[in-house]
Structure formats: C-alpha cells, structure tokens
Amino acid sequence: MASPKLAKYRAMRDFTKTAEPSGDVGVAPSNRLRFVIQKHAASRLHYDFRLELDGVFKSWAVTKGPSLDPHDRRLAVEVEDHPLDYGDFEGTIPKGQYGGGSVMLWDRGYWAPEPGTNPHAALAKGDFKIVLDGERLKGGFVLVRMKADREGGRNARNNWLLIKHRDEFAVEGEEGQITERETTSVASGRTMDQIAAGKGKGPKPFMLSGKKARPADDVWQSNRADVPEARPKAAALAAPPPPKLKAAALPGFVPPQLARSVDRPPPGAGWAHEIKFDGYRLQLRVENKKAALKTRSGLDWTPKFKEIAAVGAALPDGLYDGEAVALDQHGSPDFPALQAALSSGKTQDLVFFVFDALFLEGEDLRDLPLRERKARLRPVVEAAEARLKARIRYVDHFETGGDAVLQSACRMNLEGIVSKRLDAPYRSGRSDTWLKSKCRGGHEVVIGGWTGEKGQLRSLLVGAHKEGRFVYIGRVGTGFGAAKVKAVLPKLAPLETDKSHFSGPGAPKKEPNVHWARPELVAEIEFAGFTGEGKVRQAAFKGLRADKPADEVEAEIPAPVEEVELAQPEPAASPKGKAAPKAKAAPGPVMGIVISNPDKPLWPSAAGDDAPVTKLDLARYLEEVGPWMMEHIKGRPCSIIRAPEGIGGEQFFQRHAHKGASALLSEVKVFGDHKPYLQVDRIEALIALAQVAAVEYHPWNCQPFAPEVPGRLVFDLDPGPDVPFTRVIEAAHDIKGRLESLGLETFCKTTGGKGLHVVTPLAKTRAKMDWPTAKAFAQKVCQVVAADAPDKYLVNMSKKLRGGRIFLDYLRNDRMSTAVAPLSPRGREGATVSFPIPWSQVKPGLDPKKYTIRTAPKLLKKTTGWEGWCDAERPLTDAIKKLK
C-alpha cells in the first residue's frame, strides 16, 4: 500500500496512461539513504533532485541542474514527494500527462546529512546541509530556502537554492558546469534522444535491485535521539552471521587503542571517518546486568557517570569503547559543560557515544577487523535503544571524503575527526591504524607553574613529556573565567614548589609573580597550532582532566599524513598488466579549511629553490606568519591580487567579496562605494584567501576599524631601472632621518620587489586627523628630501624622468590607497615577500630576494624588525608643526 505522503503525487497522475511508478511496490530498506537526479525534458528542461527520507523521495526541480562551482546558486523548486521506486524510472511520460517528456537517470548514489545535523530540523529551518556520494556528484552541498518577498508573492512556491560546498570535489569556472559535460544516463548509457526514441537497453535497477550495502558501509547518520528514523533499524543491518569465535572470559579492563595526530585525514579508500568527541574516553564493562565505567588509565569512574552506568546495564555482556560528553543546545560536544556537570554532580544529561566493541556476548572481537566489529556493535546498541534512553548512542562514520568530513566538522566548531582502518584489528596503545585530525589544536598538557599575584591566576606555564624529560611547551593566557580560577587555584596551591621542573630550551625563568608547581595536574587546552620551536600559539584553557596521569601526557605535534606508514588496500589491476597509477594525495585542511588542488603551482620556484611553490605551501606559510601579520592587516579594508592559474597566468585585482566568498572573510562599508570592501580579521580568513589563490594582500593604512582615520604613513622608495640597490638603502636612511627629526618613529621593510618601504605609525588622538592632511604632510616630506638631493630623488611619478633617480612615492597615503602588507607574498618571480627588517640591517649587502615564502617563517623568528611598533605611535599634528 502506498504511503499517505504520496497522496499529492498520486492525485497528479493517471497511472493507466503513464509508466511512472505508482508507489504501490514497496522498496526494501537500505542501510544508506539513497539519492537520484533525473534529467527531465518537460515543457522546460530541468533536473529533478531527489533525496530518500522517511520512506519517500523529498524532491526539488533544479532549473539549470547542479553545479560543482561554489559560486553558482541554482534555483531548486520544492515539489511533491515521490515514491522510492521512482529512483529506477527512466523513460518517457506521455504528452498531456503531468510532466510529459523524457526522463533520464543522470546520477544516483547515497547521501547523508552533514555530520552532527538533524535532517528534519534542517529541512524545517531551510538550511539543509548534505553530503553526496554519487557517480557524478560527491561531497558537500547545501539547500537553502529562499525567503518570500511578501506573503503570497514572489518565492511563495517554496523556492530553494542548491549550492556546492567548498571541498575537495568543488571545481570553479567552466569545469564546474558538470551538466554540460555529462550528457548520458548513469543507468543505461543512453542520451536523451535515445530515451525519447525508445532505443537502447533500459536502465540497470538501483532501488529495486534487492542488493543491500554491507552494514559496515553505513555513512554517518544523526546520533541525536530526536531523529530515530534517520538511523537504519537493526533488522535492515543484519549481515550474514560471521563464524562463531572461541569463547573468551570478560576481562576487567583492556588498555584502549589511541590515535596518532596527523595534519589531515588519510587519502584513499579503506578508512572509516568518525566525529572526534570532546569529552572523556571511557570503557563500559557490562556483565550480568551490572555495568562499570573506567577511564583510559583504568580508574573506576562509575560513580561519576552513574546514570550512564544504570542504562548501560541493559546492553549484552561486553566491553564497549566510547566517549562521555555533554551536549550544548545545538547538540555539539561541550567540554566545559562536561566539567561543570561532573563538578556539580548533575550528570543526568550526559551521553555516552560508543564506537567500538572489544568483547561481546562471550567472544573476543579484538582480532576482527573494525568493519566487522562495528557491524556487530550497531544492531546490539539499536536493539536496546528504548532501554538506553538516548544516554548511549552508536557512532556512525563516513567511508569516503575524509577531508570533506573534516571540513564539515570544522564548520560546526567540532574538535575534528578520527580516521580508522576498516580492515585493522583492535590493538591497545598508539598506532597508525587510528589517526586524528583536528580543526583547532587541542592538547592535554601538564601544569608546571602559573603567574599572578597572590590569589590570582594570570596564566599557566605548561609542558609535556618528551623522551623522558618534562619539556616546556608554552603559556596559556586566556580562558580563565572567575569560576575556573576558583576551581583551579585551590588545586595548584598545594603543588607549589621552589624549583622549576621544566627542562630543555626555552624553559621560563623565575620572575616576580611566577609560581612553580609539581607537574601533577593535567589540563585540556585549545590552541592555534605549534611554532617551529614546538611551543603552542594562542592557547586557551578549557578545563582540568583527572582521567589521565600526568606522566602519560606527551607532546603531540601533528605529523604530515604523507609521512605516516599508511596500510592501503591492494591496488586494482590496470589494463594490459600495467601498474595502477599512484593515487594523488587528497587536499588537506589548513586551520580547518580544505585546500582544493593543493599541489597546483602558483610560483614556478622560490629564489634559491627550484621546487614550485604550491597553493598548499601558500596556505601553510600564511598559517605560520599569520599571528604576526594580523596586527598590521586586521580591521582595515584589504585589496587582494589573485592568480588562479599561477603568477604566469592572468592576475586579478579584487577589493570586494566575490560571489560565494568564504564566510571567514569580513566586509566593511566605506564612504564612496556602494559595495562593502573585503577585510581580513582572522588568520583563518588568510587561509580562505589562499584557497582562491590570493597571492598578494594590500590593506589600507588607516587605524584599525576606523577607515577615515590615518593610522600609518608609508613612503615607497621606487628606483629607476639603472639605480643600484645601495642607493635605495641610502634613500631609506634619508627619509628615516627626516621623519625622526620631526619626532616620528620609523620602521623599514622590503617590498618584495626592487624597493623599500619606510613606515611610521600614527597615534589616534582627540584632534581630528584627516587623509588630505596626512597626504599633504607625506608629500611635503618627500619634496624636502628631493630638494636637498635633486640628482638622487624626484617626487614626480613620471617614468620618463626617473632615469638614475628614485621616485619618493607619497601617494600611498591617500584614504583609499593601499600598501602591500608586511609578510605578504608578491605575485612575482622568486616567491618573494615584503619583510620587516631592523634598521641595523638596512645597509649595503641587504638582499631583498632572500626573503621568500620558503625562508621568511624561519627568519621571522630571529629578526627584531618592527619590535616596539605599538609603543612607537606618534601624533602627526606635532610633526606637522615642526615641518612648517
């Protein structure tokens, strides 16, 4: 009998005249949600996009068809639900019938809601994020409901937009117009003309084939209790029973398997990608209807999680591996909330996510591959679903698109993902068969000291164990609310000691208000990454951990996934006995942002290095120098230069956000332009711009977040073609001397080209300073210097007059003018950057070409260039008076 949800569909069709399915034939449930896209030549050609949900196909008519270009927003009109057997329909609907015309099965496969989201809630909200695994479409997409202009007016037909997410499967430009390239049926290989003429063989069935995917092929569905229908039932997951294992006694505890930290998920097939939960790793032991919970070091924490233990007793005898978490209002793990719940004893809302089974019903499963362990675990958990009261939930996974899964996790502010070999057994300890990649660095550290006056906590001095030593890895200076200080200080005070336990280079020294502590307390921190010296950057305190001994906390710097010994499936045989080509490395996220085409060369080489500089190299460079760069770019409108095909191709100047620009970018309205300008206010925004091949960054010279107020003056020394660089160095000192005589402080940087910039920071004062005044001052300074040495300098920008002289360019000090940011790369040969240098190095022998994307990060750690910038701001009004 047809579903009541198909009433509208059935009422619109006469099944005595059309061959379309009526919905009376039941379609066997699958353990993966299916989708189809049908090319439909009705009165107007369009593509019908159908997603299986609640036993029917939710359907949209996409007027131009899907696109792989994230810039494209394709209109998708929601239409009536269709029966699941429609997923095998390819043929012709008679003229005069609803939708009369030819129908082609253009794509089909499986889909899942974006990890951690509820598909029903997302549909209701009108922000439906999905991941497709089809023959032609893969990766993330979003359906966004358009708002009606007025009730009953335009857009009242429930119109949506279908947009491709920026992930490894996104393709910009003409190549992204996949419907223009793919014009045959994925089910029969026929063209629309052949289908209309009834020629060729019909489609191979998909929905009614009777074939079911293996249970271990499940993709991540929602783990939330309010959408049980989004999770396949245990009966649908039943696989042929595996051979009975030898009976085994249930041990009291098994040391858990641990994941190795890598910079991005492993590429290729054979991996299960799971959400990484931000909570406490626990092992649930159930025997004779009694349950106990132990930490990863074997501590019995059953009393702390008594509600989970109470419902866990409903599971069959076994050892279950999982993580206890607290969920926020959006259903995401919240570690501080978990800490608060444990401190207060209010643990009734905590959830245990179970992702593995070590022993089950008298059998030792550890030697079975993960694929089979999860196949046995899932039906056990779901069979007991009602008795578990949503406090214990099974963890699903993706088997493809690890980078896309990580990007989705990062967009939802989750901690990251864990990738596990599906064919690997369970082995205690750390190995390369479990790999974790994080969105934002999280780390367990040991507190070795703190700063602050008596009764205060300003920062924590933290370390980790490395090769038998307790090594200092940095300072944690944020994340301390009053409640956290109140909880932490009483535990630190008894550990205070007169001696530092840190060893190794860079260990802090005793200073006023520094207190040493015996390294016994373990803390969880969040940070932006490691410096080249192994110190944490921008670290924030999350909470104390009592589930892991301090002496087991080791420094974990993520390894490049290419350097990990990854066991891979045997490659498929290639035609004519040739070896299968080596799979190209999947793009990896930088600060949670997936870099597509990571190996694309943007520069053919860097000075002194013949290797090409790739898009991934650019992103990683910006990640490393970003914290320094932010002070000089944040809060200011910023123009960029993009080189999508590399610096040898066409370059594009851009000051406004383009269509489909990353949400990480800020925008600011400026007087005189109706379009908002780009603004880069966080390091992640730099990475997002690297993803679109932005090779140069040119901010305004205003005060941060005050476009109308001058914030610095830039004097650009631009030599004629026949002027040696030693003369440019002399010019820099001449400008420096003149500005300092007027009471201004000066700084110098290379431009990444043949010149130098002399920069002076301005103080923001009560006396209003406008751009015309600042520009006039800069012009007058240049005129005075040029008048003193007219054979060396000129203030006229004409290139005809520049022979043998240096143009003193004051024009960068206008309101809407820009100057290349310190540390910005240049879209020029050699991959040079604009580098801040101390005046002591502005002397003969200075070589601007040595500062490149390859060399600058290391040199930046050594330089004293631009030290004291903030303290050097001076009011321009005083200098103007002196100049007059």
TAVEN-V782061 format. One record per pair of residues at least 6 apart in sequence whose ideal C-beta (glycine too) atoms are under 6 Angstrom apart, sorted by sequence separation. I is the first residue (numbers start at 1). GAP is how many residues later the second one is. D is the distance in Angstrom with one decimal. If there is no record, write none. Layout:
BEGIN
I/GAP/D ; I/GAP/D
END
This chain:
BEGIN
40/6/5.6 ; 93/6/5.3 ; 94/6/5.9 ; 113/6/4.3 ; 122/6/4.4 ; 132/6/5.9 ; 149/6/5.8 ; 164/6/5.5 ; 194/6/4.9 ; 294/6/5.6 ; 295/6/5.6 ; 328/6/4.3 ; 341/6/5.1 ; 452/6/4.0 ; 531/6/5.9 ; 574/6/4.7 ; 703/6/4.3 ; 751/6/5.7 ; 826/6/5.3 ; 15/7/4.8 ; 50/7/3.8 ; 51/7/4.9 ; 67/7/5.9 ; 93/7/4.9 ; 148/7/4.6 ; 184/7/5.7 ; 285/7/4.8 ; 302/7/5.0 ; 398/7/4.9 ; 450/7/5.8 ; 451/7/4.6 ; 463/7/5.2 ; 587/7/5.5 ; 606/7/5.4 ; 669/7/4.9 ; 670/7/5.6 ; 702/7/5.8 ; 739/7/5.1 ; 786/7/4.0 ; 794/7/5.8 ; 812/7/4.7 ; 39/8/5.6 ; 40/8/5.3 ; 93/8/6.0 ; 148/8/4.9 ; 222/8/4.7 ; 293/8/5.3 ; 325/8/4.3 ; 326/8/5.1 ; 357/8/5.6 ; 358/8/5.5 ; 365/8/5.0 ; 409/8/5.5 ; 451/8/4.9 ; 463/8/5.5 ; 529/8/5.4 ; 572/8/5.6 ; 587/8/5.0 ; 604/8/5.6 ; 643/8/4.9 ; 657/8/6.0 ; 668/8/5.9 ; 703/8/3.8 ; 749/8/5.1 ; 786/8/5.8 ; 825/8/5.1 ; 50/9/4.8 ; 131/9/5.3 ; 146/9/4.8 ; 221/9/5.0 ; 284/9/5.7 ; 293/9/5.0 ; 424/9/3.9 ; 463/9/4.9 ; 464/9/5.5 ; 527/9/4.2 ; 528/9/4.6 ; 571/9/4.0 ; 587/9/5.3 ; 667/9/3.8 ; 668/9/5.4 ; 702/9/4.9 ; 719/9/5.3 ; 786/9/5.1 ; 37/10/5.6 ; 38/10/4.4 ; 64/10/5.4 ; 92/10/5.2 ; 190/10/4.5 ; 221/10/4.9 ; 292/10/4.8 ; 450/10/5.3 ; 463/10/5.5 ; 527/10/6.0 ; 528/10/4.0 ; 603/10/4.0 ; 641/10/5.6 ; 642/10/4.6 ; 657/10/5.7 ; 701/10/5.9 ; 736/10/4.7 ; 748/10/5.7 ; 797/10/6.0 ; 823/10/5.8 ; 824/10/5.3 ; 49/11/4.7 ; 130/11/5.5 ; 282/11/4.9 ; 283/11/5.0 ; 326/11/3.9 ; 406/11/5.1 ; 527/11/5.8 ; 587/11/4.4 ; 601/11/3.6 ; 602/11/5.8 ; 668/11/4.7 ; 701/11/5.0 ; 717/11/5.4 ; 794/11/5.1 ; 37/12/5.4 ; 62/12/5.3 ; 63/12/4.8 ; 117/12/5.9 ; 293/12/5.1 ; 326/12/4.0 ; 405/12/5.5 ; 421/12/4.2 ; 449/12/3.8 ; 527/12/4.0 ; 641/12/5.7 ; 746/12/5.6 ; 747/12/4.9 ; 783/12/5.5 ; 793/12/6.0 ; 822/12/5.7 ; 48/13/5.8 ; 49/13/5.2 ; 90/13/5.9 ; 129/13/4.8 ; 146/13/4.6 ; 188/13/5.9 ; 381/13/4.2 ; 447/13/5.4 ; 448/13/5.4 ; 601/13/5.7 ; 602/13/5.8 ; 666/13/4.0 ; 701/13/5.8 ; 782/13/5.0 ; 793/13/5.4 ; 794/13/6.0 ; 795/13/5.6 ; 36/14/5.1 ; 62/14/4.7 ; 90/14/5.9 ; 420/14/5.1 ; 461/14/5.9 ; 462/14/5.8 ; 525/14/4.9 ; 526/14/4.9 ; 640/14/5.3 ; 717/14/4.8 ; 746/14/5.3 ; 820/14/4.8 ; 822/14/4.9 ; 46/15/5.0 ; 47/15/4.6 ; 90/15/4.7 ; 114/15/3.7 ; 128/15/4.2 ; 145/15/5.1 ; 188/15/4.4 ; 281/15/4.7 ; 326/15/5.4 ; 447/15/5.8 ; 448/15/4.9 ; 599/15/5.3 ; 600/15/4.9 ; 666/15/4.6 ; 793/15/5.3 ; 35/16/5.0 ; 60/16/4.0 ; 61/16/4.7 ; 187/16/3.2 ; 293/16/5.6 ; 357/16/5.5 ; 360/16/5.9 ; 378/16/5.2 ; 419/16/4.7 ; 459/16/5.1 ; 460/16/4.3 ; 500/16/4.9 ; 525/16/5.9 ; 526/16/5.7 ; 602/16/6.0 ; 639/16/4.3 ; 732/16/5.7 ; 744/16/4.6 ; 835/16/3.7 ; 6/17/4.5 ; 46/17/5.2 ; 127/17/5.9 ; 143/17/4.9 ; 144/17/4.8 ; 187/17/5.4 ; 356/17/6.0 ; 402/17/5.6 ; 445/17/3.9 ; 446/17/5.6 ; 459/17/6.0 ; 598/17/5.8 ; 34/18/4.5 ; 47/18/4.0 ; 60/18/5.3 ; 61/18/5.5 ; 291/18/4.4 ; 418/18/4.9 ; 459/18/4.2 ; 501/18/5.1 ; 524/18/4.4 ; 598/18/3.6 ; 833/18/5.4 ; 33/19/4.7 ; 111/19/5.4 ; 112/19/5.2 ; 126/19/3.0 ; 143/19/5.7 ; 305/19/5.8 ; 445/19/5.8 ; 496/19/5.4 ; 497/19/5.1 ; 524/19/5.4 ; 656/19/4.7 ; 830/19/5.8 ; 59/20/5.0 ; 357/20/4.3 ; 417/20/6.0 ; 595/20/5.8 ; 664/20/4.8 ; 665/20/5.1 ; 715/20/5.1 ; 832/20/5.5 ; 2/21/4.0 ; 111/21/5.1 ; 142/21/5.2 ; 291/21/3.9 ; 416/21/5.4 ; 496/21/5.8 ; 497/21/5.5 ; 523/21/5.5 ; 524/21/5.4 ; 595/21/5.2 ; 657/21/5.7 ; 664/21/4.5 ; 739/21/5.6 ; 831/21/4.9 ; 835/21/6.0 ; 2/22/5.4 ; 215/22/4.6 ; 291/22/4.3 ; 416/22/3.6 ; 495/22/4.3 ; 655/22/5.5 ; 736/22/6.0 ; 786/22/5.9 ; 831/22/4.5 ; 59/23/5.1 ; 110/23/4.8 ; 141/23/5.7 ; 290/23/6.0 ; 416/23/5.1 ; 457/23/5.7 ; 495/23/4.6 ; 522/23/4.5 ; 735/23/4.5 ; 833/23/5.0 ; 109/24/5.1 ; 215/24/4.8 ; 289/24/5.0 ; 326/24/5.7 ; 595/24/5.2 ; 664/24/4.5 ; 732/24/4.9 ; 56/25/4.2 ; 57/25/4.2 ; 109/25/3.1 ; 140/25/3.2 ; 492/25/5.7 ; 495/25/5.8 ; 109/26/5.9 ; 286/26/6.0 ; 324/26/5.6 ; 325/26/5.8 ; 522/26/5.6 ; 662/26/3.7 ; 732/26/5.5 ; 782/26/3.9 ; 838/26/4.9 ; 107/27/4.7 ; 140/27/5.2 ; 415/27/5.7 ; 530/27/5.3 ; 838/27/4.6 ; 107/28/5.7 ; 139/28/4.5 ; 284/28/5.1 ; 324/28/5.1 ; 457/28/4.7 ; 522/28/5.4 ; 728/28/5.5 ; 782/28/4.7 ; 825/28/5.6 ; 837/28/4.5 ; 107/29/4.3 ; 286/29/4.9 ; 410/29/3.7 ; 590/29/4.3 ; 836/29/3.9 ; 107/30/5.5 ; 139/30/3.4 ; 287/30/5.1 ; 322/30/5.3 ; 323/30/5.4 ; 472/30/4.2 ; 520/30/5.1 ; 590/30/5.9 ; 836/30/4.2 ; 138/31/4.6 ; 286/31/5.5 ; 322/31/5.2 ; 406/31/5.7 ; 470/31/5.3 ; 519/31/5.6 ; 522/31/5.9 ; 637/31/5.7 ; 779/31/4.6 ; 50/32/6.0 ; 286/32/5.7 ; 322/32/3.8 ; 457/32/5.6 ; 591/32/5.7 ; 778/32/4.0 ; 322/33/5.7 ; 470/33/6.0 ; 471/33/4.5 ; 590/33/5.4 ; 285/34/5.5 ; 320/34/4.9 ; 469/34/4.7 ; 472/34/5.9 ; 321/35/4.0 ; 472/35/4.4 ; 778/35/4.3 ; 284/36/4.2 ; 250/37/5.5 ; 320/37/5.7 ; 670/37/5.2 ; 718/37/5.0 ; 283/38/5.9 ; 304/38/5.9 ; 717/38/4.9 ; 775/38/4.8 ; 318/39/5.8 ; 319/39/4.2 ; 463/39/5.6 ; 717/39/4.9 ; 774/39/5.5 ; 775/39/5.3 ; 256/40/4.9 ; 307/40/5.9 ; 319/40/4.4 ; 351/40/5.8 ; 352/40/4.8 ; 353/40/5.5 ; 355/40/3.9 ; 637/40/3.8 ; 638/40/5.3 ; 253/41/5.4 ; 307/41/5.2 ; 318/41/5.0 ; 638/41/5.9 ; 716/41/5.7 ; 281/42/5.4 ; 282/42/5.2 ; 318/42/4.1 ; 353/42/5.1 ; 450/42/6.0 ; 637/42/5.8 ; 638/42/5.1 ; 714/43/5.5 ; 715/43/4.4 ; 738/43/5.8 ; 279/44/4.7 ; 280/44/4.9 ; 308/44/4.7 ; 602/44/5.0 ; 603/44/5.7 ; 771/44/3.9 ; 253/45/5.0 ; 279/45/5.2 ; 316/45/4.9 ; 601/45/5.6 ; 714/45/5.3 ; 136/46/5.6 ; 277/46/4.2 ; 279/46/3.4 ; 461/47/5.6 ; 633/47/5.3 ; 634/47/5.2 ; 712/47/5.7 ; 713/47/5.1 ; 738/47/5.6 ; 277/48/5.1 ; 470/49/5.5 ; 476/49/5.4 ; 644/49/4.8 ; 712/49/5.0 ; 370/50/5.5 ; 643/50/5.4 ; 712/50/5.8 ; 5/51/5.0 ; 36/51/4.5 ; 135/51/4.8 ; 371/51/4.4 ; 642/51/5.3 ; 711/51/5.7 ; 734/51/5.5 ; 3/52/5.7 ; 370/52/5.2 ; 642/52/5.1 ; 643/52/4.9 ; 710/52/5.6 ; 3/53/5.9 ; 448/53/5.4 ; 279/54/5.7 ; 369/54/4.6 ; 370/54/5.9 ; 448/54/5.3 ; 640/54/4.2 ; 641/54/6.0 ; 278/55/4.1 ; 641/55/3.9 ; 277/56/5.1 ; 27/57/3.9 ; 42/57/5.0 ; 278/57/4.6 ; 626/57/3.5 ; 640/57/5.9 ; 27/58/5.5 ; 367/58/4.9 ; 42/59/4.2 ; 279/59/5.5 ; 366/59/5.9 ; 638/59/6.0 ; 639/59/4.6 ; 710/59/5.7 ; 23/60/3.2 ; 25/60/5.2 ; 41/60/4.4 ; 51/60/5.7 ; 366/60/4.2 ; 453/60/5.6 ; 626/60/5.3 ; 41/61/4.7 ; 452/61/5.9 ; 474/61/4.2 ; 479/61/3.8 ; 480/61/5.8 ; 638/61/4.4 ; 703/61/5.2 ; 710/61/6.0 ; 21/62/5.5 ; 451/62/5.5 ; 473/62/5.8 ; 474/62/4.0 ; 478/62/4.5 ; 479/62/3.6 ; 40/63/5.3 ; 451/63/5.4 ; 473/63/5.7 ; 476/63/4.3 ; 636/63/4.1 ; 637/63/4.8 ; 21/64/4.2 ; 316/64/5.9 ; 622/64/4.3 ; 636/64/4.6 ; 710/64/4.0 ; 21/65/5.5 ; 38/65/5.2 ; 39/65/4.2 ; 450/65/5.3 ; 474/65/5.9 ; 476/65/5.1 ; 622/65/6.0 ; 713/65/5.2 ; 449/66/5.8 ; 633/66/4.8 ; 636/66/5.6 ; 38/67/6.0 ; 39/67/4.3 ; 449/67/4.7 ; 358/68/5.8 ; 449/68/5.3 ; 619/68/5.1 ; 622/68/5.5 ; 20/69/6.0 ; 37/69/4.8 ; 315/69/5.6 ; 448/69/6.0 ; 635/69/3.2 ; 37/70/4.3 ; 314/70/5.0 ; 447/70/5.8 ; 635/70/4.1 ; 9/71/4.8 ; 66/71/6.0 ; 448/71/4.9 ; 619/71/4.1 ; 8/72/4.4 ; 19/72/5.6 ; 36/72/4.4 ; 618/72/4.7 ; 9/73/5.9 ; 314/73/3.8 ; 446/73/4.6 ; 749/73/5.4 ; 447/74/4.6 ; 752/74/3.4 ; 18/75/5.4 ; 731/75/5.1 ; 5/76/5.0 ; 34/76/5.8 ; 35/76/4.4 ; 277/76/5.6 ; 446/76/5.8 ; 447/76/5.7 ; 6/77/5.7 ; 17/77/5.7 ; 311/77/5.1 ; 32/78/4.3 ; 33/78/5.4 ; 311/78/5.3 ; 444/78/5.7 ; 445/78/5.5 ; 18/79/4.9 ; 107/79/5.6 ; 17/80/5.8 ; 78/80/4.4 ; 105/80/5.1 ; 311/80/4.9 ; 312/80/5.9 ; 444/80/5.9 ; 445/80/5.7 ; 752/80/4.3 ; 104/81/4.8 ; 105/81/5.9 ; 274/81/6.0 ; 752/81/5.5 ; 77/82/5.6 ; 105/82/4.0 ; 443/82/5.6 ; 720/82/4.0 ; 722/82/5.8 ; 752/82/4.6 ; 308/83/5.5 ; 720/83/5.3 ; 723/83/6.0 ; 751/83/5.5 ; 76/84/4.4 ; 442/84/5.5 ; 720/84/5.9 ; 750/84/5.8 ; 13/85/5.8 ; 720/85/5.7 ; 749/85/5.5 ; 750/85/4.8 ; 12/86/4.8 ; 76/86/4.4 ; 440/86/5.9 ; 441/86/4.5 ; 749/86/6.0 ; 719/87/4.8 ; 749/87/4.7 ; 73/88/4.5 ; 74/88/4.5 ; 104/88/5.7 ; 441/88/5.5 ; 464/89/5.2 ; 465/89/5.2 ; 466/89/4.8 ; 717/89/5.6 ; 718/89/4.3 ; 748/89/5.7 ; 73/90/5.4 ; 102/90/5.4 ; 464/90/5.6 ; 104/91/5.7 ; 464/91/4.1 ; 718/91/5.4 ; 102/93/4.8 ; 591/93/5.1 ; 716/93/3.8 ; 70/94/4.9 ; 102/94/4.4 ; 593/94/4.7 ; 748/94/5.2 ; 593/95/5.7 ; 68/96/5.5 ; 70/96/4.9 ; 591/96/5.2 ; 595/96/5.6 ; 716/96/5.6 ; 90/97/6.0 ; 590/97/5.0 ; 105/98/5.4 ; 108/98/5.4 ; 714/98/4.6 ; 750/98/4.1 ; 62/100/5.6 ; 70/100/5.2 ; 713/100/5.2 ; 750/101/5.8 ; 68/102/6.0 ; 68/103/4.3 ; 69/103/5.2 ; 777/103/5.5 ; 780/103/6.0 ; 118/104/5.3 ; 254/104/5.5 ; 446/104/4.7 ; 115/105/5.0 ; 714/105/4.3 ; 118/106/5.6 ; 69/107/3.2 ; 112/107/4.1 ; 120/107/5.9 ; 224/107/5.4 ; 446/107/5.1 ; 769/107/5.7 ; 68/108/4.0 ; 112/108/5.7 ; 67/109/5.4 ; 118/109/5.0 ; 250/109/5.5 ; 444/109/5.0 ; 68/110/5.3 ; 732/110/5.6 ; 763/110/4.1 ; 765/110/4.8 ; 767/110/5.5 ; 119/111/5.7 ; 761/111/5.4 ; 763/111/5.6 ; 761/112/4.5 ; 763/112/4.7 ; 90/113/4.5 ; 729/113/5.7 ; 65/114/3.8 ; 762/114/5.3 ; 247/115/5.2 ; 248/116/3.8 ; 88/117/5.0 ; 88/118/5.8 ; 245/118/4.1 ; 700/118/5.8 ; 726/118/5.3 ; 87/119/5.8 ; 88/119/4.9 ; 747/119/5.1 ; 87/120/4.0 ; 88/120/5.6 ; 698/120/3.8 ; 274/121/5.6 ; 85/122/5.7 ; 698/122/5.5 ; 699/122/5.4 ; 84/123/5.5 ; 274/123/4.6 ; 273/124/5.8 ; 697/124/4.6 ; 272/125/4.1 ; 273/125/4.5 ; 697/127/4.2 ; 745/127/3.6 ; 696/128/5.7 ; 273/129/4.6 ; 695/130/5.5 ; 696/130/6.0 ; 744/130/5.1 ; 696/131/5.4 ; 273/132/4.6 ; 432/132/5.3 ; 695/132/4.2 ; 432/133/5.5 ; 743/135/5.5 ; 744/135/5.3 ; 239/136/5.5 ; 743/136/5.5 ; 265/137/3.0 ; 278/137/4.6 ; 742/137/4.1 ; 265/138/5.7 ; 276/139/4.7 ; 276/140/4.4 ; 742/140/4.7 ; 237/141/5.8 ; 265/141/5.5 ; 276/141/5.4 ; 742/141/5.7 ; 237/142/5.4 ; 276/142/5.1 ; 273/144/5.2 ; 274/144/5.1 ; 234/145/3.6 ; 273/146/5.1 ; 234/148/4.5 ; 271/148/4.7 ; 272/148/4.9 ; 234/149/5.1 ; 272/150/5.3 ; 41/151/5.8 ; 270/152/5.6 ; 266/153/5.4 ; 439/153/4.0 ; 265/154/5.0 ; 216/155/3.8 ; 216/158/5.8 ; 216/159/5.1 ; 259/159/5.3 ; 115/160/5.4 ; 215/160/4.1 ; 276/160/5.9 ; 225/165/3.3 ; 257/169/5.6 ; 266/169/5.9 ; 223/170/4.7 ; 257/170/5.7 ; 260/170/5.6 ; 257/171/6.0 ; 258/172/4.2 ; 260/172/5.9 ; 265/172/5.1 ; 255/173/3.9 ; 262/173/4.8 ; 264/173/5.4 ; 54/175/6.0 ; 221/175/5.1 ; 259/175/4.0 ; 260/175/5.5 ; 261/175/5.6 ; 262/175/5.5 ; 220/176/4.2 ; 259/176/5.8 ; 651/176/5.7 ; 220/177/5.7 ; 257/177/5.8 ; 259/177/4.0 ; 218/178/5.6 ; 220/178/5.4 ; 219/179/5.3 ; 639/179/5.4 ; 27/180/5.2 ; 647/180/4.7 ; 32/181/5.3 ; 30/182/6.0 ; 31/182/5.8 ; 410/182/3.2 ; 403/183/5.3 ; 406/183/5.5 ; 403/184/5.8 ; 643/184/5.3 ; 641/186/5.5 ; 31/187/5.2 ; 32/187/5.9 ; 407/187/4.6 ; 633/188/4.9 ; 632/189/5.8 ; 632/190/5.2 ; 403/191/5.0 ; 629/194/4.7 ; 625/198/4.7 ; 31/201/4.4 ; 339/204/4.0 ; 31/205/5.4 ; 31/206/5.2 ; 29/207/4.4 ; 335/207/5.3 ; 336/207/5.8 ; 613/218/4.6 ; 607/223/3.8 ; 606/225/3.9 ; 603/228/4.1 ; 621/232/4.8 ; 625/232/5.9 ; 624/233/4.5 ; 168/235/4.9 ; 167/237/4.3 ; 167/240/5.4 ; 613/240/5.5 ; 607/242/4.7 ; 607/245/5.2 ; 609/245/5.3 ; 606/246/4.3 ; 606/247/5.8 ; 606/248/4.6 ; 297/251/5.9 ; 295/252/3.9 ; 297/252/5.7 ; 140/264/5.6 ; 139/265/4.9 ; 133/267/5.8 ; 280/267/5.2 ; 115/293/5.3 ; 114/294/4.8 ; 115/294/6.0 ; 261/295/4.6 ; 263/295/4.5 ; 266/295/5.5 ; 116/296/5.5 ; 262/296/5.4 ; 261/297/4.4 ; 262/297/5.5 ; 263/297/5.5 ; 264/297/5.3 ; 262/299/4.5 ; 270/299/4.9 ; 266/300/5.3 ; 268/300/5.9 ; 262/302/6.0 ; 268/315/5.4 ; 267/318/5.5 ; 267/319/3.6 ; 264/324/2.8 ; 264/325/5.6 ; 168/418/6.0 ; 168/419/4.9 ; 168/426/5.9 ; 170/426/5.8 ; 167/427/5.3 ; 168/428/5.8 ; 71/588/4.7 ; 71/589/3.9 ; 70/590/4.7
END
